[in-house]
Amino acid sequence: MLGVRFELPAAYDIVDALGTGAYGTVVAAKEADVDAQGNPIENFVAIKKIERAFEHKVFAQRTLRELKIMRLLEHENILSIKSVL
C-alpha cells in the first residue's frame, strides 16, 4: 500500500490506504474474530506502520510520545491502541 510493505498476521485483511505522512503510513483493515458463542465478527481497525522509528533519537521520542498519549486517551472521537507489533 502506497509503496510500503505491510507484513500482518493472517487475521488482518487490508481494505484501503488511508494516508501517509512524515512518520508512517496508515491503512484500514478488517480483523477476523469470533465472539463468545463462536460466531464470526469483523472489526475494522486502522494500522499504522512507522518506518525508521529508531533511525534518530528524535524519531524514537516522537513515536514513544504518540504511543503514550494514545494509550491514555479515552474518547469516542480518538482511536485507541489495540496492540503494538
N, C-alpha and C positions, 0 to 999 in steps of 0.2 A: 504494500500500500504506500503510495506517494514516494516510492523509491526506497522504502525502509522494509527490511525483512522482519516479520514477527514470527517468533517460534513460541507457540502457545500449547498448553495442554489440550488434549482431544476434546474436552468438554466445551471449548470455546470455538465458535464459528464466526469469523469476521463478516460483518454485514456491509459496512460502509466506512470510508475515511471521513473523519470529522474535521481534521485540520492538522497543521504543522506549525511549529514556532521555533524560537531560539533554543528551547531546551528539550524538545521532543515532538513526537507525533502521536496523535490520538485517533483511535478507531472505535467504532461501535461494534459490539459483538453480542451474539446470543449465547447464553450459558445454559447448557442442558443439565437439568437437575431433577430430582424426584421428591415428592412430598412424603409425609409420614405414612400415607396409605400406598405408596409406590407408584402414584400417578406421575407422569412426566410433566415438568414445569419448564417453561422457557423464560428466563430472566434476561433483560437487556442490560448490558454493562458497557462502560467506557474503559478502554485500556490505553494507557499512556506508556509509550516506550521512550525512556530518557537515554539518549546516546551521549557518550563521553561524560558521564556524571562524575567521574573521578579523574578527568584529564587535568583539571586545575582545582586548586583549593576552593576558589570562589564557586565553581560549579557544584562541588560537593556540598558546600554550605547552603546554597540555594535549594538544592534537592532535599536536603535534610529539613530545612525550614518549611518547605512545601508539605512534606510528609507529616511533620509535627502539627502544622496548622490544620490540615485536612483530618487528621486523627482526632483532634479536639473539637472541631466544629460539628454541631448537630442542628441542621436547619433543612427544611423541605426544599429549598432552592439551591442547596450546595451538595455536591456529590460527597459521599463518604468513602473512605478506603475500605475495601473488602479484603484485599490481600496484597502482599508485595512479593513479586517473584524475582 
